[in-house]
Amino acid sequence: MRLITFLLRSSWVTVAIASLAGALSGVGSVLLIASINAAISTPGQQPSGVLMRFMGLALITLLAGSGSQILLARLSQQAIYKMRLQLSHWILACPLRRLEELGASRLLASLTDDIDAISATVFNLPLVLVNAALVIGCLGYLAWLSVGVFLITLVVVGVAIAVIQVMLNYVYALLKLARNQKDLLFKHFRSITDGVKELKLNSSRRSAFLDEELKVTAATFRDYEVQAETVAVLALNFSSLLFFGILGFLVFGLPQLTEITTPVLSAYALTITYLARPIESIMSVLPVLSRGSVALKKIDELGLSLSSQAETTGTMARSPRSLSQQIELDQITHTYHTDRDGQFTLGPISLSFKPGELVFIVGGNGSGKSTLAKVIAGLYEPESGTIRWDGNAVDGGSLDAYRQLFSAVFSDFYLFERLLGLQLQNLDTQAQRYLQQLQLDHKVQVNRGVLSTLDLSQGQRKRLSLLTAYLEDRPIYLFDEWASDQDPYFREIFYKQILLELKQQGKAVLVISHDDRYFYLADRLIKLEYGQRID
């Protein structure tokens, strides 16, 4: 039902048209069976032109069934397309702190595995719906042939369906458990890729990770999947056995219990034999539908989790080109929970900075410097206190516009291959000039806004991150431990040339740093200890 609702949300009109076409296909199939049964019952007594009518009816049935499947296939893929975009928009609109709590592995599992599972489901769904229409039509034909025989058959089928439904519910429960293990698997895979150096350097750690973490989760996932597939196969084979049981009952048992004419018995046998194919087709894809339903529920839950805390972004904010007065933080606080320390609270902190000012944020590890930087940049929202931009309080409606004031390079920065969102004339020329200043022109080229490579050392990648910051030309620049991966020569260039040039251009420059030998360059030092400002 969840999958049908998913399609109806996309376009109920298309679903209605496809359903009518599917119903027409089902009725056509029933009429074809009735025609064949009539021809068998009265051989040589068919009116002239019956063959042409039969062929015409077969063509209409084929076109209606194909049309229904094509409409539903197009609708399904359009719905998947919209879901991918909507989920991406939800993630981008979700507060950064909430995304960090959800974890990259859970988000990645939904963006990849869940979407793939739903895609496989909607690929099979049109065939299931058309076959379901065919089954309903054939059941109607059986009722028309003999109500009594139909009711007896219906009771047998009803009991079988109840048994199969219990089995399918168990399959669904197993697939839900397997899907939860998939989140853990993605987490372990990230541990392999992100922690490969640490795992290589410590064989005990590596063995413990493989044996106690990855192997256990993979085995649990495997066991749930095997159990689900086993029960699904048993359900499929049980449905096949059901047809032979019904046919045997009709041919051998029913004539002993009641009078039934040979034409009716023949029609029942023919129709039930014909029904074997569509019902087995439906049964064979039910595990796929269950998997898709589990994935859709996961995405719905994730969507609610994301959208319930979505930020108000409104229309695309224009990048402001100047900061007239100052940015002021007035008694702001921000609290988050950590696995090791339990809880960390930043603030209350008050500070301000203005254009043409170079401010260093200093303090020991864990003092809250990076957290403060994210609060200043609008990535973390303060629980209390106010951020003012040129005297105006920043709220949900102006938060996205406020963020556009900043060009930031964080310690966990990400590089895009394209210089996205930059509408500059002679972009390649300007970029190449900055690359020369950053001493990367011999490593990286820019062609139509695309960087030739990102395969650089960490220090060079950090320098490359400055390229986008230069080109954005925002009023405020924020650098989080930028110089930590630089050699002494370029560290000197960063502090004594790059930062001072930005300051002379009227930029407000905020620098998180441990390099105390350069603290004298700052107009002001903001020192933090355990989340508190120390004057």
N, C-alpha and C positions, 0 to 999 in steps of 0.2 A: 504493500500500500504506500509505503514511503517513497518508492521509486515512481509510482504513478503520480503521486502528488508533486514530485520533482519535475516531471514532464508537464503536468498541468500548469505549474507556475511559469513555465517557459512560454507556452501558448496553448490554452485550452481549445481554441478554435481548430488548430492543426490536429490536436488529439481527437477532437470530435469528428473531423473529416476522415482522419485515418481509421477511427473506430467504425464509421459508417461503411467505409470501403472494405474493412476487414469483415464486417457483418455480411456485406454483399458477397464477399468471397466464400464465407461459411455457408450462406444460403445456396450459392451456386454449387458448392461441393455436395450439399445434400441432394439437390435436384439431379446432379449427375449420378449419384448413387441410386436414387429412385429410378432414374431412366434405365440404368444397367439392370437393376432388379426386375423392372417391368419387362425388359427384353428377355431376361433369363426365364421369367415365369411364363411368358407367352411367345415362344420362339416362332418367327415367321409371320407374326400377326401385327407387326408394327406398321403405322401409316407411312406413306411416302414422305420423303424429306426429313425423316427423323434423324438421319445421320448428320445432315447439315445443321439441324437445330442443336444436336448434341455437340458438334464441333464449335458452334457459335457460343453455346453456354460455357464450354470449356475455356474458350478464349476470354470471355467476360470474367470468369472466375480467376483466370491467371492474371489478367490486367488489374482486377480489383485487389487481389492479394499482393501483387507486386507494388501497386500504387500505395497501398497501406504501409507496407514495409519501408518503401523509399521515403514516404513522408515522415514516418516515425524515426527512421535512421537520421534524416537531416535534422529533425527536431532534437534528437538525442545529442548529436554532436554539437549543435548550437548551444544546448544547455550545458554541456561540458565546457565549451569555450567560455561561456559566461561565468561558470563556476570558477574556472582558473583565474579569470580577471578579478572576480569579486573577492576571492580568497586573498589574492595579492593586494587588493585595495584595503581589505580588512587589516592585513598585517601592517601595511604602511600607515594606517590610521590608528593602530593600537599604540598605547603608551609604551615607551621603550622598556620601562621597568617590568611591565606585564609580559612583554616578549621574552625578556631575560628569565622570568619565572617559568614560563612555558618551556623554554629550552629549544635550541635549534633543531635537535633531533626530532622532537614531536612535530614541529612545523614542517620540517623536511619530509617526514613520513606522510603527512597529509598532502603536501604539494606534489609528491611523486607517487607513492604506493597507493594511497587512497584514491587519487584521481585516476590512476591506471585501472584500479579495480572497478570504479564506477564506469569508466569508459568501456571496459570489457562487458559490463552488465548491460549498458544501454545499447551496445552492439547486438546483443542477443534478445533484448526486450521486444523489438518489433516482431521477430519470429514467434516469440512466446504469445504475444497478443493475438496475432493472426491465427495461430494454432488453437488458442483458446476459443476464438470465435468459431472456428471449424468444429471443435468439440461440442460447443453449445448447440450449433445447428444440427449436428448428427444426433445429439440426445433428443432434440425436439422431434426429429424424424422418427426415432425409435418410439417415442411416446405416441406419435400419430399412428404408427403401425399397430401397437397394442398397449393400452394403458396398463393392463394387468402385468404383462411380461416386463414392461418398463419399470413398474414399481418394484417388482422382485429384483430386477437387475440393479435398480437404484439403491436398494437396501444393501446389497452385496458391495457395490461400489462405495457407498457411504462409509461402511465399516472399514474398507480398505483405505479410503482417504484419511480417516481418523488415525489409523495406524501409521500411515505415511507422514501425516502432519506431525505426530509425536516425534517421529524420527527426524524430520526436518527441523523442528524446534531444537532438538539436541544438536543438530549440525550447526544451527545459527549460534547457539550458546558456545560451542567449541570454537567457532570462527571468531567470536568476540574475544575469547581468551587468547587466541592466537594473535589477533590484532594488537592486543595490549603488549604481548611479547615483542611485536614488531617495533614498537617504540623503543624498547630496551635494546633491540638489535641495532637500530640506527644509532643509538647512543654509543654502543660498543664500537661500531664502525668508525664513528667520529674519534673515539679514543685511539683507534689504530692509526688513522691518518694524522691526527694532531699530536699524538704522543709517541710516534714511531721511534724518535731518537731515544726517549727515556726507556722504552721497551727494549730497544736493542742493547742499551748499555747495562741493563740489569736483568740477568737471566731468571732470577727468582721472581722479580716483578712480572716478567713476561710470562713465565709458566703459570703464576697465580692468576694473571689476567685471562689467559687462554683457558685454563682448567676450571677456575672458580667463577668467572664472569661470562665470557663469550660462549664456552662450550655448554654451560648450564642453560643459558637463555636460548641458544640455538636448538638444544635438545628438547627443551620444553615447547618451543615453537613447532618443531618437527612433530612431536607427539600429538599436539592438538590438531595439526593439519592432517596427520595420518588417521586419527580417530574420526575427524570430520569427513574425510574422503571415504573411509570405510563405511560409515553409516549411510552416506549418500549413495554409494554403490549398492548397498543392501536395499535401500529404498527404491532405486531404479530397477533392480532385479525383481523385487517384490511386485512392482507395477507390471512388469512383463509377465510374471507368473499369474497375476490377476487376470490378464486377458485370456490365457489358456484355461484358467479356472472357469471364467464366465462362458467361454465357448464350449467347454466340456459340459458344463451344467445345462446350457441351452440345447445341445445336441443329444446328450445322453440322459440327463436328469429331468429336465422340464417336461418332455413328452410323457414321462411316467407319472407325473403329478397332475397334469391338466391337458386338455385338448388344445393343440396349436396347429394351425395349418402349415403346410409345407412352404408356401410363398412367404409367410411371415417369418418362419424359422430361417429360411434362406436369406431374407432381407436382414434379419438380425445378425446372422453369422457374417454376412458380407460387410455390414456397417461396422460391426465391432472389430473385424479384421482391418478395415480401413482406418479405424480410430487408433490402432496400435502405433502407427508411425507418428502422428502429431503428439500423442500423449507421451510416448517415449522421448520425443524431441523436447517436450516441456520438462520432463523429469531430468533429462541429462543436463540441462542448464540451470536447474534450481540451485545447486551449490554455488554457481557463479552469481546468481541473483542474491543469494544469502550473503555472499562475500561483498557484493556491491552495496547491499543494504547496511551491513556493518560499517563499511567505509563511509557511506553517506551519513550515517548517524554520527560517526566520529567527526566528520567535517562540519555537520550541523552543530555539534557540541563545541567544536573549536571556534566556529563562526560566532556562536552566542558568546563564548568567552572573550573573543576579540571585540565584537561589535558592542558588547555591553559596556566596554570601557573605551570606546572609540573616541578619538579627539575630534573636535570640530575643525575641519580644514577648509570647508567652503570651496570657493573657486580658487584657481591657481594664484598664489600670491606673487606679486611682482617683487623682484629683488630691489630693495631700497638702495640708493646710491650714497646716502649720507646719514650721519648721526649728528643731529643738530646740537644736542646738549650733553646728556649722559645716560648711562644705564645705572639704575639704582636697585639694590637688593635691600629690603627693609625687613629685618627680623625673620628671614626665611628659615624653614627647617625641612629636612627630608629624612625619612626613616625607612630602612629596609632590613629584611632578615637575611642572615648569612648562615650557612651550614655549620660553620665552626664557632663563630662568636655569638650566634643567636640573634642579635639585633645591633644595628649601628645607626646612630642618629647624628646627622649633620646639623649644626646650628643650635640655637638661633644665631644667624650671622647677618650683619649689615655691612654693606660696602658699596662703592660706586666707582665707575671709571668713565672716562670721557675721550673724545677724539684726540689724537696726537699724544697719547699717554702709553708708556710701556710699563706693564705691571707684571711682577713675578709672583706666582703662587708657590710657596715652598712649605716643606714639612716632611716628616718621616713617612716611611711606608705605612699605609693603612690610616693615615691621618685624615683622609677625606678629600684630597686634592682633586682627583679625577671626578668624584661625585659632585663636588662644587662646580667643576667645569661644565658638567652636563646640566646642572641646574641653571647655571648662568646662560648656557646656550639654548635653554628651553627644552632639552631632551628629557630631563626629569622635572616633573611638576612639584613645587613645594607644597607640603601639607599645610603649612601656615606661613604667614608673612606675604609680602607683595613684591613683585618685580615691576619696576616702572621704566618705561621707555620714553625718554624726553618728557617726563612728568606724568605720563599716562599709564595707568595700571594695565599690565598684560593679563588678559583673561583668555578663556577658551576660544573666543571669536578672533582674537588678534595673535594667538600663539604662533600659528604657522607663519604669519607675516613677520613676527618678531624673529623667528629662527632664520629668516632670509638675510638678517643682518650679519650672520656669522659665516666665515670660512674657517673650518676647523680641521686639524689633523690630530686624531687621537692615537693613543698607543696601539690600539687594535684596529687601525685604519684599514679601509678596503680600496683597492684600485680598480677602476673600470677601464676596459680597453678603449672605449670611445670617450671623447670629451663631451659628455652629455650636457644638454641644456645651455650651451654657450652659443648665442647668436651674435657672433663677432665677424666683422669683415677681416679678410686675410688671417683667419684663425690659424692656419698651418704656419704662416710666417711668424706670427706672434709667439706661437707655441715653440717654434724652433729657436727663436731668440732667447726665450726663457730657459730652454734646455741647455743652450750654450752657457748661460749664466750659472746654471746648476751643474755644469760640467758633465752633462749626460748626452750631449749631441753626438758623441762617437758611439753611443750605445743604442739610442732610441731615435727614431724618425717619426714624423707625424704626416699622415697622408689622408686628407679629407676628414680630419678630426679623429682618426684612428691611430693609436699608438702601435708601433711596429712590434714591440715586445714588452712583456712584464716580467720576463725571466731574468731578474736582477738580484743582487745581494739585498739584504734587508736595509742596509744604509742607503743604497741607491734607490730602492723602492720608496723610502721615506723622502728622498730628494724629489723623486718623481711625483709624490703626492703634493709637493709644493707647487707643481706646475698648474694643477687645477685651481689651487688657492690663489695663485697669481692672476690667472685668467678670469676668475669670478669677480675679483675687484670689489669685495664686500667692505663695509665700514669697520668690521671687527674681525681680528684674526686671533685664533686660539690654537696654541700648540701644547700638546700633552707629551712631555718627555721626548720631544722631537729629536734632540741632539744625542740621545743615549746610544744610538747605533752609528754615530758618525766618527770618522777618524779625527784626530786633533786638528788637522788642517781645515777641514770643512766645518768643524764645530766652531772654529774661530770665525770663519766666514758667516756662519749662521748668526752668531751673537753680535758681532761687530759690524756686519754689513747688512744682512737681510733684515734683521729686526729694526735696525736704526733707519734703514730706507723706508720701511713700512710706517714707522713713526713719523718720519719727515713728510710722508704723503698724507698725513692727517688721520691715519688709521689708529684705532684703539687696539693695542696688542697685549694679549694675555698669554703668559708663558708659565707652564708648570715645569719646574726644573730642580735638579739636585746640584747643578754646577755652581757652587758657591763662589768660584773665582770670577764669575761674571755678574754676580748680584749687584755690583756697583753701577752697572749700566741701567738698572731699573729706576724709574721715577718713584715707584713704591714697591714695598715687599708686603705680601699678605701671608702670614705664617699660620699654619693650622697644626693643632695637636688634638688627636682623638675627636675630630669633628668640630672643634671649637677654634675660633680665631684668637690668636695670641698677639697682642700688640706689644 
